[in-house]
Amino acid sequence: MPRAINPALLKPMTVSADLEKVVGKGPMPRSQVVKKLWEYIKKNNLQNPANKRNIFADENLKPIFGKDEVNMFEMTKLVSKHLS
């Protein structure tokens, strides 16, 4: 039996001004925000080459993350603070 899709992941969310610089204008579902965030990270080569689970924060990501480096699991928690 296929897993049910969580409707909360599809609900359009308002994106903060800091996050908007990275993912574009909202509102957009959380899943789309995470997808665009990963596109930005890969395009700008921000994954730690020694440990791809860690992401380096550039000048656009630092206001979102609040520090220089985060792991990918922590990233989603930090991004949720910029969605309403």
PyMOL Python script that loads the backbone (N, CA, C, O; Angstrom):
from pymol import cmd

cmd.read_pdbstr("""\
ATOM      1  N   MET A   1       0.841  -1.176   0.000  1.00  0.00           N
ATOM      2  CA  MET A   1       0.000   0.000   0.000  1.00  0.00           C
ATOM      3  C   MET A   1       0.893   1.249   0.000  1.00  0.00           C
ATOM      4  O   MET A   1       1.765   1.367   0.860  1.00  0.00           O
ATOM      5  N   PRO A   2       0.702   2.165  -0.925  1.00  0.00           N
ATOM      6  CA  PRO A   2       1.547   3.363  -0.971  1.00  0.00           C
ATOM      7  C   PRO A   2       1.298   4.264   0.236  1.00  0.00           C
ATOM      8  O   PRO A   2       0.192   4.346   0.769  1.00  0.00           O
ATOM      9  N   ARG A   3       2.378   4.937   0.642  1.00  0.00           N
ATOM     10  CA  ARG A   3       2.269   5.870   1.765  1.00  0.00           C
ATOM     11  C   ARG A   3       1.438   7.075   1.378  1.00  0.00           C
ATOM     12  O   ARG A   3       1.529   7.572   0.255  1.00  0.00           O
ATOM     13  N   ALA A   4       0.642   7.534   2.297  1.00  0.00           N
ATOM     14  CA  ALA A   4      -0.170   8.730   2.058  1.00  0.00           C
ATOM     15  C   ALA A   4       0.728   9.960   2.120  1.00  0.00           C
ATOM     16  O   ALA A   4       1.636  10.031   2.947  1.00  0.00           O
ATOM     17  N   ILE A   5       0.474  10.911   1.258  1.00  0.00           N
ATOM     18  CA  ILE A   5       1.241  12.150   1.240  1.00  0.00           C
ATOM     19  C   ILE A   5       0.728  13.047   2.353  1.00  0.00           C
ATOM     20  O   ILE A   5      -0.477  13.242   2.515  1.00  0.00           O
ATOM     21  N   ASN A   6       1.664  13.585   3.111  1.00  0.00           N
ATOM     22  CA  ASN A   6       1.307  14.486   4.199  1.00  0.00           C
ATOM     23  C   ASN A   6       0.828  15.805   3.604  1.00  0.00           C
ATOM     24  O   ASN A   6       1.615  16.487   2.947  1.00  0.00           O
ATOM     25  N   PRO A   7      -0.428  16.192   3.807  1.00  0.00           N
ATOM     26  CA  PRO A   7      -0.940  17.431   3.203  1.00  0.00           C
ATOM     27  C   PRO A   7      -0.208  18.683   3.691  1.00  0.00           C
ATOM     28  O   PRO A   7      -0.215  19.705   3.004  1.00  0.00           O
ATOM     29  N   ALA A   8       0.421  18.617   4.865  1.00  0.00           N
ATOM     30  CA  ALA A   8       1.167  19.773   5.379  1.00  0.00           C
ATOM     31  C   ALA A   8       2.355  20.099   4.478  1.00  0.00           C
ATOM     32  O   ALA A   8       2.767  21.256   4.388  1.00  0.00           O
ATOM     33  N   LEU A   9       2.907  19.086   3.814  1.00  0.00           N
ATOM     34  CA  LEU A   9       4.049  19.315   2.921  1.00  0.00           C
ATOM     35  C   LEU A   9       3.637  20.018   1.635  1.00  0.00           C
ATOM     36  O   LEU A   9       4.476  20.613   0.960  1.00  0.00           O
ATOM     37  N   LEU A  10       2.367  19.958   1.294  1.00  0.00           N
ATOM     38  CA  LEU A  10       1.880  20.549   0.048  1.00  0.00           C
ATOM     39  C   LEU A  10       1.247  21.923   0.245  1.00  0.00           C
ATOM     40  O   LEU A  10       0.944  22.617  -0.725  1.00  0.00           O
ATOM     41  N   LYS A  11       1.050  22.312   1.498  1.00  0.00           N
ATOM     42  CA  LYS A  11       0.404  23.592   1.798  1.00  0.00           C
ATOM     43  C   LYS A  11       1.346  24.749   1.461  1.00  0.00           C
ATOM     44  O   LYS A  11       2.478  24.775   1.944  1.00  0.00           O
ATOM     45  N   PRO A  12       0.904  25.701   0.643  1.00  0.00           N
ATOM     46  CA  PRO A  12       1.760  26.858   0.334  1.00  0.00           C
ATOM     47  C   PRO A  12       2.072  27.655   1.599  1.00  0.00           C
ATOM     48  O   PRO A  12       1.182  27.975   2.386  1.00  0.00           O
ATOM     49  N   MET A  13       3.356  27.968   1.774  1.00  0.00           N
ATOM     50  CA  MET A  13       3.830  28.698   2.949  1.00  0.00           C
ATOM     51  C   MET A  13       4.399  30.043   2.513  1.00  0.00           C
ATOM     52  O   MET A  13       4.920  30.178   1.406  1.00  0.00           O
ATOM     53  N   THR A  14       4.295  31.025   3.384  1.00  0.00           N
ATOM     54  CA  THR A  14       4.914  32.324   3.138  1.00  0.00           C
ATOM     55  C   THR A  14       6.396  32.199   3.443  1.00  0.00           C
ATOM     56  O   THR A  14       6.776  31.643   4.473  1.00  0.00           O
ATOM     57  N   VAL A  15       7.235  32.713   2.554  1.00  0.00           N
ATOM     58  CA  VAL A  15       8.690  32.603   2.662  1.00  0.00           C
ATOM     59  C   VAL A  15       9.240  33.920   3.215  1.00  0.00           C
ATOM     60  O   VAL A  15       8.838  34.997   2.775  1.00  0.00           O
ATOM     61  N   SER A  16      10.172  33.830   4.192  1.00  0.00           N
ATOM     62  CA  SER A  16      10.769  35.043   4.760  1.00  0.00           C
ATOM     63  C   SER A  16      11.611  35.764   3.705  1.00  0.00           C
ATOM     64  O   SER A  16      11.968  35.178   2.683  1.00  0.00           O
ATOM     65  N   ALA A  17      11.923  37.022   3.956  1.00  0.00           N
ATOM     66  CA  ALA A  17      12.725  37.815   3.013  1.00  0.00           C
ATOM     67  C   ALA A  17      14.110  37.202   2.827  1.00  0.00           C
ATOM     68  O   ALA A  17      14.632  37.189   1.711  1.00  0.00           O
ATOM     69  N   ASP A  18      14.715  36.693   3.906  1.00  0.00           N
ATOM     70  CA  ASP A  18      16.044  36.070   3.803  1.00  0.00           C
ATOM     71  C   ASP A  18      15.996  34.816   2.939  1.00  0.00           C
ATOM     72  O   ASP A  18      16.857  34.610   2.084  1.00  0.00           O
ATOM     73  N   LEU A  19      14.996  33.989   3.164  1.00  0.00           N
ATOM     74  CA  LEU A  19      14.866  32.744   2.399  1.00  0.00           C
ATOM     75  C   LEU A  19      14.485  33.027   0.952  1.00  0.00           C
ATOM     76  O   LEU A  19      14.884  32.298   0.044  1.00  0.00           O
ATOM     77  N   GLU A  20      13.719  34.080   0.742  1.00  0.00           N
ATOM     78  CA  GLU A  20      13.300  34.478  -0.603  1.00  0.00           C
ATOM     79  C   GLU A  20      14.501  34.768  -1.508  1.00  0.00           C
ATOM     80  O   GLU A  20      14.426  34.543  -2.716  1.00  0.00           O
ATOM     81  N   LYS A  21      15.597  35.260  -0.946  1.00  0.00           N
ATOM     82  CA  LYS A  21      16.816  35.543  -1.719  1.00  0.00           C
ATOM     83  C   LYS A  21      17.395  34.271  -2.324  1.00  0.00           C
ATOM     84  O   LYS A  21      18.077  34.321  -3.347  1.00  0.00           O
ATOM     85  N   VAL A  22      17.121  33.132  -1.693  1.00  0.00           N
ATOM     86  CA  VAL A  22      17.686  31.854  -2.134  1.00  0.00           C
ATOM     87  C   VAL A  22      16.702  31.064  -2.998  1.00  0.00           C
ATOM     88  O   VAL A  22      17.082  30.535  -4.042  1.00  0.00           O
ATOM     89  N   VAL A  23      15.443  30.980  -2.570  1.00  0.00           N
ATOM     90  CA  VAL A  23      14.481  30.101  -3.249  1.00  0.00           C
ATOM     91  C   VAL A  23      13.495  30.830  -4.147  1.00  0.00           C
ATOM     92  O   VAL A  23      12.761  30.190  -4.900  1.00  0.00           O
ATOM     93  N   GLY A  24      13.463  32.146  -4.084  1.00  0.00           N
ATOM     94  CA  GLY A  24      12.528  32.910  -4.902  1.00  0.00           C
ATOM     95  C   GLY A  24      11.274  33.274  -4.128  1.00  0.00           C
ATOM     96  O   GLY A  24      11.117  32.934  -2.956  1.00  0.00           O
ATOM     97  N   LYS A  25      10.384  33.978  -4.823  1.00  0.00           N
ATOM     98  CA  LYS A  25       9.153  34.484  -4.191  1.00  0.00           C
ATOM     99  C   LYS A  25       8.218  33.346  -3.806  1.00  0.00           C
ATOM    100  O   LYS A  25       8.068  32.369  -4.540  1.00  0.00           O
ATOM    101  N   GLY A  26       7.599  33.490  -2.655  1.00  0.00           N
ATOM    102  CA  GLY A  26       6.602  32.541  -2.194  1.00  0.00           C
ATOM    103  C   GLY A  26       5.229  33.063  -2.543  1.00  0.00           C
ATOM    104  O   GLY A  26       5.136  34.038  -3.289  1.00  0.00           O
ATOM    105  N   PRO A  27       4.188  32.489  -2.063  1.00  0.00           N
ATOM    106  CA  PRO A  27       4.193  31.291  -1.227  1.00  0.00           C
ATOM    107  C   PRO A  27       4.464  30.026  -2.045  1.00  0.00           C
ATOM    108  O   PRO A  27       4.170  29.950  -3.238  1.00  0.00           O
ATOM    109  N   MET A  28       5.034  29.042  -1.354  1.00  0.00           N
ATOM    110  CA  MET A  28       5.303  27.751  -1.995  1.00  0.00           C
ATOM    111  C   MET A  28       5.302  26.658  -0.935  1.00  0.00           C
ATOM    112  O   MET A  28       5.565  26.931   0.237  1.00  0.00           O
ATOM    113  N   PRO A  29       5.008  25.422  -1.336  1.00  0.00           N
ATOM    114  CA  PRO A  29       5.008  24.314  -0.379  1.00  0.00           C
ATOM    115  C   PRO A  29       6.411  24.079   0.180  1.00  0.00           C
ATOM    116  O   PRO A  29       7.416  24.366  -0.471  1.00  0.00           O
ATOM    117  N   ARG A  30       6.452  23.554   1.390  1.00  0.00           N
ATOM    118  CA  ARG A  30       7.728  23.246   2.053  1.00  0.00           C
ATOM    119  C   ARG A  30       8.605  22.346   1.173  1.00  0.00           C
ATOM    120  O   ARG A  30       9.821  22.530   1.115  1.00  0.00           O
ATOM    121  N   SER A  31       7.993  21.383   0.495  1.00  0.00           N
ATOM    122  CA  SER A  31       8.754  20.469  -0.363  1.00  0.00           C
ATOM    123  C   SER A  31       9.456  21.227  -1.487  1.00  0.00           C
ATOM    124  O   SER A  31      10.589  20.900  -1.842  1.00  0.00           O
ATOM    125  N   GLN A  32       8.798  22.228  -2.044  1.00  0.00           N
ATOM    126  CA  GLN A  32       9.390  23.038  -3.112  1.00  0.00           C
ATOM    127  C   GLN A  32      10.520  23.909  -2.564  1.00  0.00           C
ATOM    128  O   GLN A  32      11.531  24.113  -3.235  1.00  0.00           O
ATOM    129  N   VAL A  33      10.348  24.420  -1.349  1.00  0.00           N
ATOM    130  CA  VAL A  33      11.393  25.231  -0.711  1.00  0.00           C
ATOM    131  C   VAL A  33      12.658  24.397  -0.548  1.00  0.00           C
ATOM    132  O   VAL A  33      13.751  24.849  -0.887  1.00  0.00           O
ATOM    133  N   VAL A  34      12.511  23.182  -0.030  1.00  0.00           N
ATOM    134  CA  VAL A  34      13.666  22.306   0.187  1.00  0.00           C
ATOM    135  C   VAL A  34      14.311  21.943  -1.147  1.00  0.00           C
ATOM    136  O   VAL A  34      15.537  21.919  -1.256  1.00  0.00           O
ATOM    137  N   LYS A  35      13.500  21.662  -2.158  1.00  0.00           N
ATOM    138  CA  LYS A  35      14.027  21.332  -3.489  1.00  0.00           C
ATOM    139  C   LYS A  35      14.852  22.489  -4.046  1.00  0.00           C
ATOM    140  O   LYS A  35      15.957  22.275  -4.544  1.00  0.00           O
ATOM    141  N   LYS A  36      14.325  23.712  -3.968  1.00  0.00           N
ATOM    142  CA  LYS A  36      15.035  24.882  -4.489  1.00  0.00           C
ATOM    143  C   LYS A  36      16.286  25.186  -3.667  1.00  0.00           C
ATOM    144  O   LYS A  36      17.286  25.664  -4.203  1.00  0.00           O
ATOM    145  N   LEU A  37      16.225  24.912  -2.385  1.00  0.00           N
ATOM    146  CA  LEU A  37      17.388  25.109  -1.522  1.00  0.00           C
ATOM    147  C   LEU A  37      18.521  24.172  -1.937  1.00  0.00           C
ATOM    148  O   LEU A  37      19.679  24.583  -2.011  1.00  0.00           O
ATOM    149  N   TRP A  38      18.180  22.914  -2.208  1.00  0.00           N
ATOM    150  CA  TRP A  38      19.195  21.959  -2.661  1.00  0.00           C
ATOM    151  C   TRP A  38      19.755  22.352  -4.032  1.00  0.00           C
ATOM    152  O   TRP A  38      20.950  22.191  -4.277  1.00  0.00           O
ATOM    153  N   GLU A  39      18.913  22.858  -4.913  1.00  0.00           N
ATOM    154  CA  GLU A  39      19.397  23.334  -6.215  1.00  0.00           C
ATOM    155  C   GLU A  39      20.417  24.449  -6.016  1.00  0.00           C
ATOM    156  O   GLU A  39      21.458  24.466  -6.673  1.00  0.00           O
ATOM    157  N   TYR A  40      20.123  25.372  -5.118  1.00  0.00           N
ATOM    158  CA  TYR A  40      21.026  26.493  -4.819  1.00  0.00           C
ATOM    159  C   TYR A  40      22.346  25.976  -4.236  1.00  0.00           C
ATOM    160  O   TYR A  40      23.422  26.421  -4.636  1.00  0.00           O
ATOM    161  N   ILE A  41      22.258  25.038  -3.293  1.00  0.00           N
ATOM    162  CA  ILE A  41      23.451  24.482  -2.646  1.00  0.00           C
ATOM    163  C   ILE A  41      24.344  23.800  -3.673  1.00  0.00           C
ATOM    164  O   ILE A  41      25.557  24.009  -3.669  1.00  0.00           O
ATOM    165  N   LYS A  42      23.771  22.996  -4.544  1.00  0.00           N
ATOM    166  CA  LYS A  42      24.561  22.282  -5.555  1.00  0.00           C
ATOM    167  C   LYS A  42      25.117  23.229  -6.608  1.00  0.00           C
ATOM    168  O   LYS A  42      26.263  23.081  -7.032  1.00  0.00           O
ATOM    169  N   LYS A  43      24.312  24.204  -7.035  1.00  0.00           N
ATOM    170  CA  LYS A  43      24.757  25.165  -8.047  1.00  0.00           C
ATOM    171  C   LYS A  43      25.948  25.979  -7.551  1.00  0.00           C
ATOM    172  O   LYS A  43      26.846  26.312  -8.325  1.00  0.00           O
ATOM    173  N   ASN A  44      25.951  26.297  -6.258  1.00  0.00           N
ATOM    174  CA  ASN A  44      27.011  27.111  -5.675  1.00  0.00           C
ATOM    175  C   ASN A  44      28.087  26.286  -4.973  1.00  0.00           C
ATOM    176  O   ASN A  44      28.942  26.836  -4.280  1.00  0.00           O
ATOM    177  N   ASN A  45      28.042  24.959  -5.153  1.00  0.00           N
ATOM    178  CA  ASN A  45      29.062  24.057  -4.621  1.00  0.00           C
ATOM    179  C   ASN A  45      29.275  24.274  -3.120  1.00  0.00           C
ATOM    180  O   ASN A  45      30.401  24.485  -2.671  1.00  0.00           O
ATOM    181  N   LEU A  46      28.189  24.219  -2.353  1.00  0.00           N
ATOM    182  CA  LEU A  46      28.251  24.509  -0.922  1.00  0.00           C
ATOM    183  C   LEU A  46      28.259  23.259  -0.040  1.00  0.00           C
ATOM    184  O   LEU A  46      28.232  23.366   1.186  1.00  0.00           O
ATOM    185  N   GLN A  47      28.297  22.075  -0.659  1.00  0.00           N
ATOM    186  CA  GLN A  47      28.407  20.860   0.141  1.00  0.00           C
ATOM    187  C   GLN A  47      29.863  20.650   0.523  1.00  0.00           C
ATOM    188  O   GLN A  47      30.765  20.882  -0.282  1.00  0.00           O
ATOM    189  N   ASN A  48      30.087  20.210   1.757  1.00  0.00           N
ATOM    190  CA  ASN A  48      31.437  19.902   2.216  1.00  0.00           C
ATOM    191  C   ASN A  48      31.928  18.689   1.420  1.00  0.00           C
ATOM    192  O   ASN A  48      31.301  17.630   1.472  1.00  0.00           O
ATOM    193  N   PRO A  49      33.046  18.823   0.678  1.00  0.00           N
ATOM    194  CA  PRO A  49      33.511  17.693  -0.143  1.00  0.00           C
ATOM    195  C   PRO A  49      33.905  16.469   0.688  1.00  0.00           C
ATOM    196  O   PRO A  49      33.820  15.343   0.200  1.00  0.00           O
ATOM    197  N   ALA A  50      34.331  16.673   1.925  1.00  0.00           N
ATOM    198  CA  ALA A  50      34.724  15.560   2.787  1.00  0.00           C
ATOM    199  C   ALA A  50      33.509  14.848   3.382  1.00  0.00           C
ATOM    200  O   ALA A  50      33.572  13.654   3.678  1.00  0.00           O
ATOM    201  N   ASN A  51      32.415  15.569   3.557  1.00  0.00           N
ATOM    202  CA  ASN A  51      31.187  15.000   4.116  1.00  0.00           C
ATOM    203  C   ASN A  51      30.001  15.702   3.468  1.00  0.00           C
ATOM    204  O   ASN A  51      29.601  16.783   3.900  1.00  0.00           O
ATOM    205  N   LYS A  52      29.449  15.094   2.444  1.00  0.00           N
ATOM    206  CA  LYS A  52      28.399  15.723   1.626  1.00  0.00           C
ATOM    207  C   LYS A  52      27.123  16.033   2.415  1.00  0.00           C
ATOM    208  O   LYS A  52      26.264  16.770   1.931  1.00  0.00           O
ATOM    209  N   ARG A  53      26.992  15.477   3.627  1.00  0.00           N
ATOM    210  CA  ARG A  53      25.813  15.780   4.448  1.00  0.00           C
ATOM    211  C   ARG A  53      25.899  17.167   5.074  1.00  0.00           C
ATOM    212  O   ARG A  53      24.900  17.688   5.570  1.00  0.00           O
ATOM    213  N   ASN A  54      27.081  17.762   5.054  1.00  0.00           N
ATOM    214  CA  ASN A  54      27.263  19.091   5.641  1.00  0.00           C
ATOM    215  C   ASN A  54      27.236  20.159   4.561  1.00  0.00           C
ATOM    216  O   ASN A  54      27.765  19.974   3.465  1.00  0.00           O
ATOM    217  N   ILE A  55      26.610  21.274   4.893  1.00  0.00           N
ATOM    218  CA  ILE A  55      26.445  22.378   3.941  1.00  0.00           C
ATOM    219  C   ILE A  55      27.118  23.616   4.503  1.00  0.00           C
ATOM    220  O   ILE A  55      26.900  23.989   5.656  1.00  0.00           O
ATOM    221  N   PHE A  56      27.942  24.252   3.670  1.00  0.00           N
ATOM    222  CA  PHE A  56      28.570  25.515   4.040  1.00  0.00           C
ATOM    223  C   PHE A  56      27.584  26.641   3.760  1.00  0.00           C
ATOM    224  O   PHE A  56      26.889  26.626   2.744  1.00  0.00           O
ATOM    225  N   ALA A  57      27.523  27.609   4.657  1.00  0.00           N
ATOM    226  CA  ALA A  57      26.629  28.751   4.468  1.00  0.00           C
ATOM    227  C   ALA A  57      27.383  29.882   3.783  1.00  0.00           C
ATOM    228  O   ALA A  57      28.431  30.312   4.264  1.00  0.00           O
ATOM    229  N   ASP A  58      26.852  30.366   2.660  1.00  0.00           N
ATOM    230  CA  ASP A  58      27.415  31.559   2.021  1.00  0.00           C
ATOM    231  C   ASP A  58      26.691  32.780   2.590  1.00  0.00           C
ATOM    232  O   ASP A  58      25.934  32.659   3.553  1.00  0.00           O
ATOM    233  N   GLU A  59      26.920  33.948   2.003  1.00  0.00           N
ATOM    234  CA  GLU A  59      26.319  35.182   2.542  1.00  0.00           C
ATOM    235  C   GLU A  59      24.788  35.164   2.501  1.00  0.00           C
ATOM    236  O   GLU A  59      24.148  35.845   3.302  1.00  0.00           O
ATOM    237  N   ASN A  60      24.193  34.397   1.584  1.00  0.00           N
ATOM    238  CA  ASN A  60      22.728  34.307   1.521  1.00  0.00           C
ATOM    239  C   ASN A  60      22.154  33.285   2.508  1.00  0.00           C
ATOM    240  O   ASN A  60      21.033  33.448   2.990  1.00  0.00           O
ATOM    241  N   LEU A  61      22.919  32.240   2.805  1.00  0.00           N
ATOM    242  CA  LEU A  61      22.418  31.194   3.698  1.00  0.00           C
ATOM    243  C   LEU A  61      22.695  31.479   5.173  1.00  0.00           C
ATOM    244  O   LEU A  61      21.983  30.979   6.043  1.00  0.00           O
ATOM    245  N   LYS A  62      23.720  32.273   5.458  1.00  0.00           N
ATOM    246  CA  LYS A  62      24.090  32.540   6.848  1.00  0.00           C
ATOM    247  C   LYS A  62      22.938  33.138   7.667  1.00  0.00           C
ATOM    248  O   LYS A  62      22.754  32.730   8.814  1.00  0.00           O
ATOM    249  N   PRO A  63      22.143  34.099   7.125  1.00  0.00           N
ATOM    250  CA  PRO A  63      21.011  34.609   7.913  1.00  0.00           C
ATOM    251  C   PRO A  63      19.932  33.545   8.179  1.00  0.00           C
ATOM    252  O   PRO A  63      19.182  33.648   9.150  1.00  0.00           O
ATOM    253  N   ILE A  64      19.862  32.546   7.330  1.00  0.00           N
ATOM    254  CA  ILE A  64      18.872  31.477   7.494  1.00  0.00           C
ATOM    255  C   ILE A  64      19.372  30.445   8.504  1.00  0.00           C
ATOM    256  O   ILE A  64      18.638  30.037   9.404  1.00  0.00           O
ATOM    257  N   PHE A  65      20.636  30.026   8.343  1.00  0.00           N
ATOM    258  CA  PHE A  65      21.207  28.989   9.198  1.00  0.00           C
ATOM    259  C   PHE A  65      21.689  29.535  10.541  1.00  0.00           C
ATOM    260  O   PHE A  65      21.605  28.847  11.558  1.00  0.00           O
ATOM    261  N   GLY A  66      22.191  30.760  10.546  1.00  0.00           N
ATOM    262  CA  GLY A  66      22.714  31.345  11.774  1.00  0.00           C
ATOM    263  C   GLY A  66      24.113  30.893  12.125  1.00  0.00           C
ATOM    264  O   GLY A  66      24.618  31.227  13.197  1.00  0.00           O
ATOM    265  N   LYS A  67      24.760  30.130  11.231  1.00  0.00           N
ATOM    266  CA  LYS A  67      26.144  29.696  11.448  1.00  0.00           C
ATOM    267  C   LYS A  67      26.789  29.332  10.122  1.00  0.00           C
ATOM    268  O   LYS A  67      26.140  29.366   9.076  1.00  0.00           O
ATOM    269  N   ASP A  68      28.071  28.984  10.168  1.00  0.00           N
ATOM    270  CA  ASP A  68      28.853  28.766   8.948  1.00  0.00           C
ATOM    271  C   ASP A  68      28.610  27.414   8.280  1.00  0.00           C
ATOM    272  O   ASP A  68      28.782  27.287   7.068  1.00  0.00           O
ATOM    273  N   GLU A  69      28.213  26.405   9.054  1.00  0.00           N
ATOM    274  CA  GLU A  69      28.033  25.067   8.492  1.00  0.00           C
ATOM    275  C   GLU A  69      26.930  24.337   9.251  1.00  0.00           C
ATOM    276  O   GLU A  69      26.855  24.413  10.478  1.00  0.00           O
ATOM    277  N   VAL A  70      26.076  23.630   8.513  1.00  0.00           N
ATOM    278  CA  VAL A  70      25.006  22.827   9.124  1.00  0.00           C
ATOM    279  C   VAL A  70      24.953  21.477   8.428  1.00  0.00           C
ATOM    280  O   VAL A  70      25.429  21.331   7.302  1.00  0.00           O
ATOM    281  N   ASN A  71      24.365  20.477   9.112  1.00  0.00           N
ATOM    282  CA  ASN A  71      24.157  19.210   8.404  1.00  0.00           C
ATOM    283  C   ASN A  71      22.778  19.244   7.759  1.00  0.00           C
ATOM    284  O   ASN A  71      21.939  20.072   8.112  1.00  0.00           O
ATOM    285  N   MET A  72      22.550  18.351   6.823  1.00  0.00           N
ATOM    286  CA  MET A  72      21.334  18.422   6.013  1.00  0.00           C
ATOM    287  C   MET A  72      20.069  18.194   6.837  1.00  0.00           C
ATOM    288  O   MET A  72      18.997  18.665   6.458  1.00  0.00           O
ATOM    289  N   PHE A  73      20.177  17.484   7.950  1.00  0.00           N
ATOM    290  CA  PHE A  73      19.003  17.245   8.790  1.00  0.00           C
ATOM    291  C   PHE A  73      18.669  18.494   9.604  1.00  0.00           C
ATOM    292  O   PHE A  73      17.501  18.839   9.785  1.00  0.00           O
ATOM    293  N   GLU A  74      19.695  19.152  10.081  1.00  0.00           N
ATOM    294  CA  GLU A  74      19.524  20.403  10.823  1.00  0.00           C
ATOM    295  C   GLU A  74      18.988  21.504   9.901  1.00  0.00           C
ATOM    296  O   GLU A  74      18.230  22.371  10.335  1.00  0.00           O
ATOM    297  N   MET A  75      19.388  21.460   8.636  1.00  0.00           N
ATOM    298  CA  MET A  75      18.994  22.478   7.665  1.00  0.00           C
ATOM    299  C   MET A  75      17.472  22.602   7.566  1.00  0.00           C
ATOM    300  O   MET A  75      16.944  23.714   7.583  1.00  0.00           O
ATOM    301  N   THR A  76      16.770  21.485   7.462  1.00  0.00           N
ATOM    302  CA  THR A  76      15.316  21.545   7.304  1.00  0.00           C
ATOM    303  C   THR A  76      14.653  22.156   8.536  1.00  0.00           C
ATOM    304  O   THR A  76      13.654  22.866   8.416  1.00  0.00           O
ATOM    305  N   LYS A  77      15.202  21.883   9.719  1.00  0.00           N
ATOM    306  CA  LYS A  77      14.670  22.470  10.949  1.00  0.00           C
ATOM    307  C   LYS A  77      14.876  23.984  10.953  1.00  0.00           C
ATOM    308  O   LYS A  77      13.973  24.732  11.325  1.00  0.00           O
ATOM    309  N   LEU A  78      16.055  24.435  10.542  1.00  0.00           N
ATOM    310  CA  LEU A  78      16.360  25.864  10.525  1.00  0.00           C
ATOM    311  C   LEU A  78      15.525  26.602   9.477  1.00  0.00           C
ATOM    312  O   LEU A  78      15.097  27.734   9.704  1.00  0.00           O
ATOM    313  N   VAL A  79      15.297  25.963   8.342  1.00  0.00           N
ATOM    314  CA  VAL A  79      14.513  26.580   7.267  1.00  0.00           C
ATOM    315  C   VAL A  79      13.058  26.754   7.699  1.00  0.00           C
ATOM    316  O   VAL A  79      12.411  27.726   7.310  1.00  0.00           O
ATOM    317  N   SER A  80      12.540  25.826   8.496  1.00  0.00           N
ATOM    318  CA  SER A  80      11.131  25.915   8.904  1.00  0.00           C
ATOM    319  C   SER A  80      10.847  27.183   9.707  1.00  0.00           C
ATOM    320  O   SER A  80       9.706  27.643   9.746  1.00  0.00           O
ATOM    321  N   LYS A  81      11.864  27.751  10.344  1.00  0.00           N
ATOM    322  CA  LYS A  81      11.690  29.008  11.082  1.00  0.00           C
ATOM    323  C   LYS A  81      11.441  30.182  10.136  1.00  0.00           C
ATOM    324  O   LYS A  81      10.967  31.235  10.564  1.00  0.00           O
ATOM    325  N   HIS A  82      11.758  30.005   8.857  1.00  0.00           N
ATOM    326  CA  HIS A  82      11.596  31.064   7.859  1.00  0.00           C
ATOM    327  C   HIS A  82      10.347  30.865   6.999  1.00  0.00           C
ATOM    328  O   HIS A  82      10.173  31.527   5.976  1.00  0.00           O
ATOM    329  N   LEU A  83       9.484  29.946   7.428  1.00  0.00           N
ATOM    330  CA  LEU A  83       8.223  29.681   6.725  1.00  0.00           C
ATOM    331  C   LEU A  83       7.058  29.939   7.674  1.00  0.00           C
ATOM    332  O   LEU A  83       7.117  29.608   8.858  1.00  0.00           O
ATOM    333  N   SER A  84       6.010  30.530   7.139  1.00  0.00           N
ATOM    334  CA  SER A  84       4.824  30.738   7.984  1.00  0.00           C
ATOM    335  C   SER A  84       3.550  30.560   7.166  1.00  0.00           C
ATOM    336  O   SER A  84       2.449  30.694   7.700  1.00  0.00           O
TER     337      SER A  84
END
""", "prot")
cmd.dss("prot")
cmd.show_as("cartoon", "prot")
cmd.util.cbc("prot")
cmd.orient("prot")
